[in-house]
Amino acid sequence: MLTQRLTRYLFCVIILLLTDILSAADYRCIISYHPLPFYYSQWSIEVYRENENYYIASSNIPDLKRKASLSREEYIDFIKNMNKKGIWRLTDYYQPGSKNPYYLVSVTDKEFSNTFRIEDNASYPGSKYHYKEIVRMFENYADIYLEK
């Protein structure tokens, strides 16, 4: 009797966990701004896919909507541009001991993830220009698609 209850309980837990996993975002790309000396995010922008739906969302950005739908083409353009900029392989570009604020960028899908920081108010020589382009692209998408 006890083993049957335990088996049923485990089965219910597994079903609930699978439901959460399967309904989670398939792809998520987030940028957040972190002013020093604080480590909390002042604002964030994310582009993500849930099943066959595509969204852009913001948090704590005045004069922008919180969430909007993207068309499949707009979403694919964003992903292609981020991939060209190397979002999956970039690492921190933040000088040790810097007093500058930073952007935290995170990209995840069902199998992989990458997170890195981009220093604000820093120079981006030669091969490092992709870092600034990533920030600019997030901000441009938010301005276009989340405009009130």
N, CA, C and O atoms as a GROMACS GRO file, in nm:
protein
  592
    1MET      N    1   0.082  -0.119   0.000
    1MET     CA    2   0.000   0.000   0.000
    1MET      C    3   0.087   0.126   0.000
    1MET      O    4   0.062   0.220  -0.075
    2LEU      N    5   0.188   0.126   0.085
    2LEU     CA    6   0.276   0.241   0.093
    2LEU      C    7   0.355   0.260  -0.037
    2LEU      O    8   0.374   0.372  -0.082
    3THR      N    9   0.400   0.151  -0.096
    3THR     CA   10   0.475   0.162  -0.221
    3THR      C   11   0.387   0.211  -0.335
    3THR      O   12   0.434   0.284  -0.423
    4GLN      N   13   0.258   0.173  -0.335
    4GLN     CA   14   0.168   0.222  -0.438
    4GLN      C   15   0.148   0.373  -0.424
    4GLN      O   16   0.149   0.445  -0.524
    5ARG      N   17   0.130   0.420  -0.303
    5ARG     CA   18   0.115   0.564  -0.280
    5ARG      C   19   0.242   0.639  -0.320
    5ARG      O   20   0.237   0.744  -0.383
    6LEU      N   21   0.354   0.584  -0.282
    6LEU     CA   22   0.480   0.646  -0.316
    6LEU      C   23   0.501   0.650  -0.467
    6LEU      O   24   0.548   0.749  -0.522
    7THR      N   25   0.465   0.542  -0.535
    7THR     CA   26   0.477   0.536  -0.680
    7THR      C   27   0.386   0.639  -0.745
    7THR      O   28   0.428   0.709  -0.836
    8ARG      N   29   0.262   0.649  -0.699
    8ARG     CA   30   0.169   0.748  -0.752
    8ARG      C   31   0.221   0.890  -0.728
    8ARG      O   32   0.214   0.976  -0.816
    9TYR      N   33   0.271   0.913  -0.609
    9TYR     CA   34   0.325   1.045  -0.575
    9TYR      C   35   0.442   1.080  -0.668
    9TYR      O   36   0.445   1.190  -0.724
   10LEU      N   37   0.536   0.989  -0.685
   10LEU     CA   38   0.650   1.012  -0.774
   10LEU      C   39   0.604   1.035  -0.917
   10LEU      O   40   0.658   1.122  -0.986
   11PHE      N   41   0.506   0.959  -0.961
   11PHE     CA   42   0.453   0.976  -1.096
   11PHE      C   43   0.394   1.116  -1.114
   11PHE      O   44   0.416   1.180  -1.216
   12CYS      N   45   0.318   1.163  -1.015
   12CYS     CA   46   0.259   1.298  -1.021
   12CYS      C   47   0.368   1.405  -1.023
   12CYS      O   48   0.357   1.502  -1.097
   13VAL      N   49   0.471   1.387  -0.942
   13VAL     CA   50   0.580   1.484  -0.940
   13VAL      C   51   0.651   1.487  -1.075
   13VAL      O   52   0.682   1.596  -1.125
   14ILE      N   53   0.675   1.373  -1.135
   14ILE     CA   54   0.741   1.366  -1.265
   14ILE      C   55   0.655   1.434  -1.371
   14ILE      O   56   0.707   1.508  -1.455
   15ILE      N   57   0.525   1.411  -1.370
   15ILE     CA   58   0.435   1.475  -1.467
   15ILE      C   59   0.438   1.626  -1.450
   15ILE      O   60   0.445   1.700  -1.549
   16LEU      N   61   0.434   1.674  -1.326
   16LEU     CA   62   0.438   1.818  -1.302
   16LEU      C   63   0.570   1.879  -1.348
   16LEU      O   64   0.572   1.986  -1.409
   17LEU      N   65   0.680   1.811  -1.320
   17LEU     CA   66   0.810   1.861  -1.364
   17LEU      C   67   0.821   1.863  -1.515
   17LEU      O   68   0.872   1.960  -1.572
   18LEU      N   69   0.774   1.759  -1.581
   18LEU     CA   70   0.778   1.755  -1.727
   18LEU      C   71   0.693   1.866  -1.788
   18LEU      O   72   0.732   1.927  -1.887
   19THR      N   73   0.579   1.891  -1.729
   19THR     CA   74   0.493   1.998  -1.778
   19THR      C   75   0.566   2.132  -1.769
   19THR      O   76   0.561   2.211  -1.864
   20ASP      N   77   0.633   2.159  -1.657
   20ASP     CA   78   0.708   2.283  -1.642
   20ASP      C   79   0.822   2.291  -1.742
   20ASP      O   80   0.844   2.396  -1.802
   21ILE      N   81   0.893   2.182  -1.761
   21ILE     CA   82   1.006   2.182  -1.853
   21ILE      C   83   0.959   2.202  -1.996
   21ILE      O   84   1.018   2.281  -2.070
   22LEU      N   85   0.854   2.133  -2.035
   22LEU     CA   86   0.806   2.142  -2.173
   22LEU      C   87   0.742   2.277  -2.203
   22LEU      O   88   0.742   2.320  -2.319
   23SER      N   89   0.688   2.343  -2.104
   23SER     CA   90   0.626   2.473  -2.129
   23SER      C   91   0.724   2.588  -2.110
   23SER      O   92   0.688   2.704  -2.132
   24ALA      N   93   0.846   2.559  -2.069
   24ALA     CA   94   0.945   2.664  -2.051
   24ALA      C   95   0.989   2.719  -2.186
   24ALA      O   96   0.965   2.658  -2.290
   25ALA      N   97   1.052   2.833  -2.182
   25ALA     CA   98   1.096   2.897  -2.305
   25ALA      C   99   1.198   2.807  -2.376
   25ALA      O  100   1.289   2.753  -2.313
   26ASP      N  101   1.180   2.792  -2.508
   26ASP     CA  102   1.272   2.713  -2.588
   26ASP      C  103   1.404   2.787  -2.607
   26ASP      O  104   1.510   2.725  -2.612
   27TYR      N  105   1.396   2.917  -2.617
   27TYR     CA  106   1.513   3.001  -2.639
   27TYR      C  107   1.490   3.131  -2.565
   27TYR      O  108   1.380   3.186  -2.567
   28ARG      N  109   1.593   3.179  -2.499
   28ARG     CA  110   1.579   3.304  -2.424
   28ARG      C  111   1.712   3.379  -2.432
   28ARG      O  112   1.818   3.322  -2.407
   29CYS      N  113   1.704   3.506  -2.465
   29CYS     CA  114   1.821   3.593  -2.473
   29CYS      C  115   1.789   3.719  -2.393
   29CYS      O  116   1.694   3.790  -2.424
   30ILE      N  117   1.868   3.746  -2.290
   30ILE     CA  118   1.838   3.854  -2.196
   30ILE      C  119   1.959   3.945  -2.181
   30ILE      O  120   2.073   3.898  -2.176
   31ILE      N  121   1.933   4.075  -2.173
   31ILE     CA  122   2.035   4.170  -2.133
   31ILE      C  123   1.980   4.249  -2.016
   31ILE      O  124   1.864   4.289  -2.016
   32SER      N  125   2.064   4.270  -1.916
   32SER     CA  126   2.023   4.351  -1.801
   32SER      C  127   2.135   4.448  -1.767
   32SER      O  128   2.253   4.419  -1.789
   33TYR      N  129   2.096   4.562  -1.715
   33TYR     CA  130   2.191   4.668  -1.683
   33TYR      C  131   2.212   4.671  -1.533
   33TYR      O  132   2.116   4.675  -1.456
   34HIS      N  133   2.339   4.670  -1.490
   34HIS     CA  134   2.373   4.665  -1.349
   34HIS      C  135   2.464   4.782  -1.311
   34HIS      O  136   2.583   4.779  -1.341
   35PRO      N  137   2.408   4.885  -1.246
   35PRO     CA  138   2.492   4.997  -1.201
   35PRO      C  139   2.569   4.958  -1.074
   35PRO      O  140   2.513   4.894  -0.985
   36LEU      N  141   2.694   4.996  -1.067
   36LEU     CA  142   2.770   4.970  -0.946
   36LEU      C  143   2.741   5.080  -0.845
   36LEU      O  144   2.709   5.190  -0.888
   37PRO      N  145   2.749   5.059  -0.720
   37PRO     CA  146   2.802   4.943  -0.650
   37PRO      C  147   2.700   4.833  -0.628
   37PRO      O  148   2.728   4.735  -0.558
   38PHE      N  149   2.582   4.845  -0.686
   38PHE     CA  150   2.477   4.747  -0.664
   38PHE      C  151   2.490   4.633  -0.764
   38PHE      O  152   2.544   4.651  -0.872
   39TYR      N  153   2.440   4.517  -0.728
   39TYR     CA  154   2.446   4.401  -0.816
   39TYR      C  155   2.310   4.365  -0.874
   39TYR      O  156   2.300   4.274  -0.957
   40TYR      N  157   2.207   4.434  -0.829
   40TYR     CA  158   2.074   4.407  -0.883
   40TYR      C  159   2.062   4.469  -1.022
   40TYR      O  160   2.141   4.555  -1.060
   41SER      N  161   1.965   4.423  -1.096
   41SER     CA  162   1.943   4.474  -1.231
   41SER      C  163   1.856   4.599  -1.226
   41SER      O  164   1.750   4.599  -1.163
   42GLN      N  165   1.902   4.704  -1.291
   42GLN     CA  166   1.821   4.826  -1.298
   42GLN      C  167   1.711   4.809  -1.402
   42GLN      O  168   1.598   4.853  -1.379
   43TRP      N  169   1.743   4.747  -1.515
   43TRP     CA  170   1.643   4.718  -1.618
   43TRP      C  171   1.687   4.595  -1.697
   43TRP      O  172   1.804   4.555  -1.691
   44SER      N  173   1.594   4.537  -1.771
   44SER     CA  174   1.630   4.423  -1.855
   44SER      C  175   1.539   4.417  -1.978
   44SER      O  176   1.428   4.469  -1.980
   45ILE      N  177   1.593   4.353  -2.082
   45ILE     CA  178   1.520   4.329  -2.206
   45ILE      C  179   1.543   4.182  -2.242
   45ILE      O  180   1.656   4.134  -2.233
   46GLU      N  181   1.438   4.113  -2.280
   46GLU     CA  182   1.456   3.974  -2.322
   46GLU      C  183   1.376   3.944  -2.447
   46GLU      O  184   1.266   3.995  -2.469
   47VAL      N  185   1.434   3.859  -2.528
   47VAL     CA  186   1.369   3.807  -2.648
   47VAL      C  187   1.364   3.657  -2.628
   47VAL      O  188   1.465   3.594  -2.597
   48TYR      N  189   1.244   3.599  -2.647
   48TYR     CA  190   1.234   3.456  -2.622
   48TYR      C  191   1.124   3.392  -2.705
   48TYR      O  192   1.037   3.458  -2.761
   49ARG      N  193   1.133   3.259  -2.710
   49ARG     CA  194   1.035   3.178  -2.782
   49ARG      C  195   0.975   3.080  -2.683
   49ARG      O  196   1.046   3.014  -2.607
   50GLU      N  197   0.843   3.070  -2.686
   50GLU     CA  198   0.772   2.968  -2.611
   50GLU      C  199   0.686   2.892  -2.711
   50GLU      O  200   0.590   2.946  -2.766
   51ASN      N  201   0.723   2.768  -2.732
   51ASN     CA  202   0.657   2.685  -2.832
   51ASN      C  203   0.662   2.754  -2.968
   51ASN      O  204   0.771   2.770  -3.022
   52GLU      N  205   0.550   2.795  -3.024
   52GLU     CA  206   0.549   2.862  -3.155
   52GLU      C  207   0.522   3.012  -3.144
   52GLU      O  208   0.486   3.075  -3.243
   53ASN      N  209   0.539   3.068  -3.025
   53ASN     CA  210   0.515   3.210  -3.003
   53ASN      C  211   0.646   3.281  -2.974
   53ASN      O  212   0.734   3.225  -2.908
   54TYR      N  213   0.659   3.404  -3.022
   54TYR     CA  214   0.783   3.480  -3.010
   54TYR      C  215   0.752   3.612  -2.940
   54TYR      O  216   0.654   3.680  -2.973
   55TYR      N  217   0.837   3.649  -2.843
   55TYR     CA  218   0.810   3.767  -2.762
   55TYR      C  219   0.935   3.850  -2.738
   55TYR      O  220   1.048   3.802  -2.747
   56ILE      N  221   0.911   3.976  -2.708
   56ILE     CA  222   1.012   4.065  -2.652
   56ILE      C  223   0.948   4.126  -2.529
   56ILE      O  224   0.831   4.163  -2.531
   57ALA      N  225   1.025   4.136  -2.420
   57ALA     CA  226   0.971   4.187  -2.295
   57ALA      C  227   1.075   4.278  -2.230
   57ALA      O  228   1.196   4.262  -2.249
   58SER      N  229   1.026   4.374  -2.152
   58SER     CA  230   1.116   4.463  -2.079
   58SER      C  231   1.074   4.468  -1.934
   58SER      O  232   0.961   4.434  -1.897
   59SER      N  233   1.168   4.510  -1.852
   59SER     CA  234   1.141   4.525  -1.711
   59SER      C  235   1.205   4.656  -1.664
   59SER      O  236   1.324   4.678  -1.686
   60ASN      N  237   1.126   4.741  -1.600
   60ASN     CA  238   1.173   4.866  -1.541
   60ASN      C  239   1.227   4.967  -1.642
   60ASN      O  240   1.318   5.044  -1.610
   61ILE      N  241   1.174   4.968  -1.763
   61ILE     CA  242   1.214   5.070  -1.860
   61ILE      C  243   1.095   5.163  -1.882
   61ILE      O  244   0.994   5.122  -1.938
   62PRO      N  245   1.108   5.288  -1.838
   62PRO     CA  246   0.996   5.382  -1.854
   62PRO      C  247   0.962   5.404  -2.002
   62PRO      O  248   1.050   5.398  -2.088
   63ASP      N  249   0.836   5.428  -2.029
   63ASP     CA  250   0.785   5.459  -2.163
   63ASP      C  251   0.790   5.341  -2.260
   63ASP      O  252   0.773   5.361  -2.381
   64LEU      N  253   0.812   5.222  -2.212
   64LEU     CA  254   0.806   5.103  -2.299
   64LEU      C  255   0.704   5.005  -2.243
   64LEU      O  256   0.687   4.994  -2.122
   65LYS      N  257   0.637   4.935  -2.334
   65LYS     CA  258   0.546   4.829  -2.292
   65LYS      C  259   0.626   4.717  -2.226
   65LYS      O  260   0.746   4.703  -2.249
   66ARG      N  261   0.559   4.640  -2.145
   66ARG     CA  262   0.627   4.530  -2.077
   66ARG      C  263   0.650   4.409  -2.167
   66ARG      O  264   0.750   4.339  -2.152
   67LYS      N  265   0.558   4.384  -2.261
   67LYS     CA  266   0.569   4.264  -2.343
   67LYS      C  267   0.499   4.287  -2.476
   67LYS      O  268   0.396   4.354  -2.482
   68ALA      N  269   0.555   4.229  -2.582
   68ALA     CA  270   0.493   4.237  -2.714
   68ALA      C  271   0.528   4.111  -2.792
   68ALA      O  272   0.631   4.047  -2.768
   69SER      N  273   0.441   4.077  -2.885
   69SER     CA  274   0.467   3.962  -2.972
   69SER      C  275   0.557   4.005  -3.088
   69SER      O  276   0.552   4.119  -3.133
   70LEU      N  277   0.638   3.911  -3.133
   70LEU     CA  278   0.719   3.931  -3.253
   70LEU      C  279   0.670   3.834  -3.359
   70LEU      O  280   0.619   3.727  -3.328
   71SER      N  281   0.686   3.873  -3.483
   71SER     CA  282   0.656   3.778  -3.591
   71SER      C  283   0.772   3.679  -3.598
   71SER      O  284   0.880   3.704  -3.545
   72ARG      N  285   0.749   3.569  -3.664
   72ARG     CA  286   0.853   3.468  -3.679
   72ARG      C  287   0.976   3.526  -3.750
   72ARG      O  288   1.089   3.497  -3.711
   73GLU      N  289   0.954   3.608  -3.852
   73GLU     CA  290   1.063   3.668  -3.928
   73GLU      C  291   1.145   3.765  -3.842
   73GLU      O  292   1.268   3.764  -3.848
   74GLU      N  293   1.077   3.848  -3.762
   74GLU     CA  294   1.147   3.942  -3.675
   74GLU      C  295   1.233   3.866  -3.572
   74GLU      O  296   1.346   3.904  -3.544
   75TYR      N  297   1.175   3.761  -3.518
   75TYR     CA  298   1.246   3.679  -3.421
   75TYR      C  299   1.368   3.613  -3.485
   75TYR      O  300   1.477   3.614  -3.427
   76ILE      N  301   1.351   3.556  -3.602
   76ILE     CA  302   1.462   3.488  -3.671
   76ILE      C  303   1.571   3.588  -3.708
   76ILE      O  304   1.689   3.556  -3.697
   77ASP      N  305   1.535   3.709  -3.750
   77ASP     CA  306   1.635   3.813  -3.777
   77ASP      C  307   1.717   3.845  -3.652
   77ASP      O  308   1.839   3.860  -3.659
   78PHE      N  309   1.650   3.856  -3.539
   78PHE     CA  310   1.720   3.884  -3.414
   78PHE      C  311   1.820   3.772  -3.383
   78PHE      O  312   1.936   3.799  -3.352
   79ILE      N  313   1.774   3.648  -3.393
   79ILE     CA  314   1.861   3.533  -3.362
   79ILE      C  315   1.980   3.527  -3.457
   79ILE      O  316   2.093   3.506  -3.414
   80LYS      N  317   1.955   3.546  -3.586
   80LYS     CA  318   2.065   3.544  -3.684
   80LYS      C  319   2.168   3.651  -3.652
   80LYS      O  320   2.288   3.624  -3.655
   81ASN      N  321   2.122   3.772  -3.621
   81ASN     CA  322   2.215   3.879  -3.588
   81ASN      C  323   2.294   3.850  -3.461
   81ASN      O  324   2.414   3.876  -3.455
   82MET      N  325   2.228   3.796  -3.361
   82MET     CA  326   2.299   3.762  -3.237
   82MET      C  327   2.403   3.652  -3.262
   82MET      O  328   2.513   3.657  -3.208
   83ASN      N  329   2.366   3.554  -3.342
   83ASN     CA  330   2.462   3.447  -3.374
   83ASN      C  331   2.582   3.502  -3.450
   83ASN      O  332   2.695   3.460  -3.425
   84LYS      N  333   2.560   3.594  -3.543
   84LYS     CA  334   2.671   3.657  -3.617
   84LYS      C  335   2.764   3.732  -3.523
   84LYS      O  336   2.885   3.738  -3.546
   85LYS      N  337   2.708   3.788  -3.418
   85LYS     CA  338   2.789   3.864  -3.323
   85LYS      C  339   2.861   3.772  -3.224
   85LYS      O  340   2.939   3.819  -3.141
   86GLY      N  341   2.835   3.642  -3.231
   86GLY     CA  342   2.907   3.545  -3.148
   86GLY      C  343   2.854   3.530  -3.007
   86GLY      O  344   2.930   3.499  -2.916
   87ILE      N  345   2.725   3.550  -2.989
   87ILE     CA  346   2.667   3.549  -2.854
   87ILE      C  347   2.689   3.416  -2.780
   87ILE      O  348   2.689   3.414  -2.657
   88TRP      N  349   2.707   3.308  -2.852
   88TRP     CA  350   2.727   3.178  -2.787
   88TRP      C  351   2.870   3.156  -2.740
   88TRP      O  352   2.894   3.069  -2.656
   89ARG      N  353   2.965   3.233  -2.793
   89ARG     CA  354   3.105   3.207  -2.757
   89ARG      C  355   3.175   3.325  -2.689
   89ARG      O  356   3.290   3.311  -2.646
   90LEU      N  357   3.109   3.440  -2.677
   90LEU     CA  358   3.172   3.556  -2.613
   90LEU      C  359   3.190   3.531  -2.463
   90LEU      O  360   3.112   3.459  -2.401
   91THR      N  361   3.293   3.593  -2.407
   91THR     CA  362   3.320   3.583  -2.264
   91THR      C  363   3.317   3.725  -2.205
   91THR      O  364   3.299   3.822  -2.278
   92ASP      N  365   3.336   3.735  -2.074
   92ASP     CA  366   3.334   3.865  -2.007
   92ASP      C  367   3.428   3.964  -2.073
   92ASP      O  368   3.542   3.930  -2.108
   93TYR      N  369   3.380   4.085  -2.090
   93TYR     CA  370   3.466   4.197  -2.128
   93TYR      C  371   3.445   4.303  -2.021
   93TYR      O  372   3.377   4.403  -2.043
   94TYR      N  373   3.504   4.276  -1.907
   94TYR     CA  374   3.488   4.363  -1.791
   94TYR      C  375   3.622   4.363  -1.717
   94TYR      O  376   3.667   4.260  -1.669
   95GLN      N  377   3.683   4.480  -1.710
   95GLN     CA  378   3.816   4.491  -1.650
   95GLN      C  379   3.810   4.466  -1.500
   95GLN      O  380   3.721   4.519  -1.432
   96PRO      N  381   3.902   4.387  -1.446
   96PRO     CA  382   3.906   4.363  -1.301
   96PRO      C  383   3.922   4.496  -1.225
   96PRO      O  384   4.006   4.579  -1.261
   97GLY      N  385   3.844   4.514  -1.122
   97GLY     CA  386   3.851   4.635  -1.041
   97GLY      C  387   3.783   4.757  -1.101
   97GLY      O  388   3.794   4.867  -1.047
   98SER      N  389   3.714   4.740  -1.213
   98SER     CA  390   3.647   4.852  -1.278
   98SER      C  391   3.534   4.904  -1.191
   98SER      O  392   3.466   4.828  -1.122
   99LYS      N  393   3.514   5.035  -1.196
   99LYS     CA  394   3.403   5.099  -1.123
   99LYS      C  395   3.285   5.127  -1.216
   99LYS      O  396   3.186   5.185  -1.173
  100ASN      N  397   3.296   5.088  -1.342
  100ASN     CA  398   3.190   5.112  -1.440
  100ASN      C  399   3.074   5.016  -1.422
  100ASN      O  400   3.093   4.903  -1.377
  101PRO      N  401   2.954   5.060  -1.456
  101PRO     CA  402   2.841   4.967  -1.460
  101PRO      C  403   2.863   4.865  -1.572
  101PRO      O  404   2.953   4.880  -1.654
  102TYR      N  405   2.781   4.763  -1.574
  102TYR     CA  406   2.796   4.661  -1.678
  102TYR      C  407   2.661   4.608  -1.724
  102TYR      O  408   2.560   4.623  -1.655
  103TYR      N  409   2.663   4.547  -1.841
  103TYR     CA  410   2.548   4.475  -1.895
  103TYR      C  411   2.575   4.328  -1.875
  103TYR      O  412   2.686   4.280  -1.900
  104LEU      N  413   2.476   4.256  -1.830
  104LEU     CA  414   2.487   4.111  -1.817
  104LEU      C  415   2.403   4.050  -1.928
  104LEU      O  416   2.282   4.074  -1.936
  105VAL      N  417   2.465   3.972  -2.014
  105VAL     CA  418   2.396   3.909  -2.127
  105VAL      C  419   2.392   3.760  -2.102
  105VAL      O  420   2.493   3.698  -2.067
  106SER      N  421   2.275   3.702  -2.121
  106SER     CA  422   2.258   3.559  -2.103
  106SER      C  423   2.175   3.503  -2.218
  106SER      O  424   2.071   3.558  -2.253
  107VAL      N  425   2.221   3.394  -2.275
  107VAL     CA  426   2.148   3.327  -2.381
  107VAL      C  427   2.137   3.180  -2.344
  107VAL      O  428   2.236   3.117  -2.306
  108THR      N  429   2.016   3.124  -2.356
  108THR     CA  430   1.996   2.984  -2.324
  108THR      C  431   1.899   2.922  -2.424
  108THR      O  432   1.810   2.988  -2.477
  109ASP      N  433   1.919   2.794  -2.447
  109ASP     CA  434   1.819   2.715  -2.517
  109ASP      C  435   1.804   2.587  -2.436
  109ASP      O  436   1.851   2.580  -2.323
  110LYS      N  437   1.741   2.487  -2.491
  110LYS     CA  438   1.716   2.367  -2.412
  110LYS      C  439   1.842   2.288  -2.378
  110LYS      O  440   1.840   2.206  -2.287
  111GLU      N  441   1.952   2.312  -2.452
  111GLU     CA  442   2.074   2.235  -2.428
  111GLU      C  443   2.194   2.317  -2.383
  111GLU      O  444   2.278   2.267  -2.309
  112PHE      N  445   2.203   2.442  -2.427
  112PHE     CA  446   2.323   2.521  -2.403
  112PHE      C  447   2.290   2.654  -2.338
  112PHE      O  448   2.175   2.700  -2.342
  113SER      N  449   2.392   2.715  -2.279
  113SER     CA  450   2.375   2.851  -2.226
  113SER      C  451   2.510   2.921  -2.224
  113SER      O  452   2.616   2.858  -2.219
  114ASN      N  453   2.505   3.052  -2.227
  114ASN     CA  454   2.625   3.134  -2.215
  114ASN      C  455   2.586   3.264  -2.147
  114ASN      O  456   2.481   3.321  -2.177
  115THR      N  457   2.670   3.309  -2.056
  115THR     CA  458   2.648   3.434  -1.985
  115THR      C  459   2.779   3.510  -1.979
  115THR      O  460   2.885   3.453  -1.953
  116PHE      N  461   2.772   3.640  -2.005
  116PHE     CA  462   2.892   3.722  -1.999
  116PHE      C  463   2.855   3.866  -1.967
  116PHE      O  464   2.740   3.907  -1.984
  117ARG      N  465   2.955   3.942  -1.920
  117ARG     CA  466   2.935   4.083  -1.886
  117ARG      C  467   3.002   4.171  -1.991
  117ARG      O  468   3.104   4.135  -2.049
  118ILE      N  469   2.941   4.288  -2.014
  118ILE     CA  470   2.995   4.388  -2.105
  118ILE      C  471   3.008   4.517  -2.025
  118ILE      O  472   2.910   4.568  -1.972
  119GLU      N  473   3.129   4.568  -2.016
  119GLU     CA  474   3.153   4.689  -1.940
  119GLU      C  475   3.094   4.810  -2.011
  119GLU      O  476   3.114   4.828  -2.132
  120ASP      N  477   3.024   4.893  -1.937
  120ASP     CA  478   2.971   5.018  -1.992
  120ASP      C  479   3.080   5.125  -1.981
  120ASP      O  480   3.164   5.119  -1.892
  121ASN      N  481   3.078   5.223  -2.070
  121ASN     CA  482   3.174   5.333  -2.072
  121ASN      C  483   3.318   5.285  -2.091
  121ASN      O  484   3.411   5.342  -2.034
  122ALA      N  485   3.336   5.182  -2.170
  122ALA     CA  486   3.470   5.131  -2.200
  122ALA      C  487   3.492   5.140  -2.351
  122ALA      O  488   3.397   5.147  -2.429
  123SER      N  489   3.618   5.140  -2.392
  123SER     CA  490   3.647   5.139  -2.536
  123SER      C  491   3.647   4.995  -2.585
  123SER      O  492   3.683   4.902  -2.512
  124TYR      N  493   3.606   4.978  -2.709
  124TYR     CA  494   3.594   4.845  -2.767
  124TYR      C  495   3.677   4.838  -2.895
  124TYR      O  496   3.627   4.864  -3.004
  125PRO      N  497   3.805   4.804  -2.880
  125PRO     CA  498   3.894   4.802  -2.996
  125PRO      C  499   3.870   4.682  -3.087
  125PRO      O  500   3.832   4.574  -3.042
  126GLY      N  501   3.893   4.703  -3.216
  126GLY     CA  502   3.895   4.597  -3.317
  126GLY      C  503   3.794   4.486  -3.301
  126GLY      O  504   3.676   4.506  -3.326
  127SER      N  505   3.840   4.370  -3.259
  127SER     CA  506   3.756   4.251  -3.253
  127SER      C  507   3.653   4.256  -3.141
  127SER      O  508   3.566   4.169  -3.135
  128LYS      N  509   3.659   4.353  -3.054
  128LYS     CA  510   3.565   4.363  -2.941
  128LYS      C  511   3.441   4.444  -2.975
  128LYS      O  512   3.355   4.461  -2.889
  129TYR      N  513   3.429   4.495  -3.096
  129TYR     CA  514   3.315   4.580  -3.132
  129TYR      C  515   3.181   4.506  -3.123
  129TYR      O  516   3.077   4.570  -3.111
  130HIS      N  517   3.182   4.373  -3.129
  130HIS     CA  518   3.057   4.296  -3.120
  130HIS      C  519   2.985   4.318  -2.987
  130HIS      O  520   2.862   4.312  -2.980
  131TYR      N  521   3.060   4.344  -2.882
  131TYR     CA  522   2.999   4.365  -2.752
  131TYR      C  523   2.905   4.486  -2.754
  131TYR      O  524   2.791   4.476  -2.708
  132LYS      N  525   2.952   4.598  -2.808
  132LYS     CA  526   2.868   4.717  -2.815
  132LYS      C  527   2.750   4.697  -2.909
  132LYS      O  528   2.641   4.749  -2.884
  133GLU      N  529   2.770   4.623  -3.019
  133GLU     CA  530   2.662   4.596  -3.114
  133GLU      C  531   2.550   4.514  -3.050
  133GLU      O  532   2.433   4.535  -3.081
  134ILE      N  533   2.584   4.423  -2.962
  134ILE     CA  534   2.482   4.342  -2.893
  134ILE      C  535   2.395   4.433  -2.807
  134ILE      O  536   2.272   4.422  -2.810
  135VAL      N  537   2.457   4.521  -2.731
  135VAL     CA  538   2.381   4.614  -2.647
  135VAL      C  539   2.290   4.701  -2.733
  135VAL      O  540   2.172   4.717  -2.703
  136ARG      N  541   2.345   4.755  -2.840
  136ARG     CA  542   2.268   4.843  -2.930
  136ARG      C  543   2.151   4.769  -2.994
  136ARG      O  544   2.043   4.826  -3.008
  137MET      N  545   2.172   4.644  -3.032
  137MET     CA  546   2.064   4.568  -3.096
  137MET      C  547   1.948   4.544  -3.000
  137MET      O  548   1.832   4.560  -3.038
  138PHE      N  549   1.977   4.505  -2.876
  138PHE     CA  550   1.872   4.488  -2.776
  138PHE      C  551   1.794   4.618  -2.758
  138PHE      O  552   1.671   4.617  -2.758
  139GLU      N  553   1.866   4.727  -2.742
  139GLU     CA  554   1.800   4.856  -2.720
  139GLU      C  555   1.716   4.897  -2.841
  139GLU      O  556   1.606   4.950  -2.824
  140ASN      N  557   1.765   4.874  -2.961
  140ASN     CA  558   1.689   4.908  -3.081
  140ASN      C  559   1.561   4.825  -3.092
  140ASN      O  560   1.455   4.879  -3.123
  141TYR      N  561   1.571   4.695  -3.068
  141TYR     CA  562   1.453   4.610  -3.073
  141TYR      C  563   1.350   4.655  -2.971
  141TYR      O  564   1.231   4.660  -3.001
  142ALA      N  565   1.394   4.689  -2.850
  142ALA     CA  566   1.301   4.735  -2.747
  142ALA      C  567   1.234   4.866  -2.790
  142ALA      O  568   1.114   4.882  -2.772
  143ASP      N  569   1.312   4.957  -2.846
  143ASP     CA  570   1.255   5.085  -2.891
  143ASP      C  571   1.150   5.063  -3.001
  143ASP      O  572   1.047   5.129  -3.002
  144ILE      N  573   1.177   4.971  -3.092
  144ILE     CA  574   1.086   4.948  -3.205
  144ILE      C  575   0.962   4.871  -3.162
  144ILE      O  576   0.850   4.914  -3.191
  145TYR      N  577   0.979   4.759  -3.095
  145TYR     CA  578   0.867   4.668  -3.070
  145TYR      C  579   0.794   4.690  -2.939
  145TYR      O  580   0.682   4.642  -2.921
  146LEU      N  581   0.855   4.763  -2.847
  146LEU     CA  582   0.788   4.788  -2.719
  146LEU      C  583   0.744   4.934  -2.704
  146LEU      O  584   0.705   4.976  -2.596
  147GLU      N  585   0.750   5.007  -2.810
  147GLU     CA  586   0.708   5.147  -2.808
  147GLU      C  587   0.560   5.156  -2.774
  147GLU      O  588   0.479   5.080  -2.827
  148LYS      N  589   0.525   5.249  -2.686
  148LYS     CA  590   0.384   5.263  -2.645
  148LYS      C  591   0.305   5.339  -2.748
  148LYS      O  592   0.185   5.361  -2.730
   0.00000   0.00000   0.00000
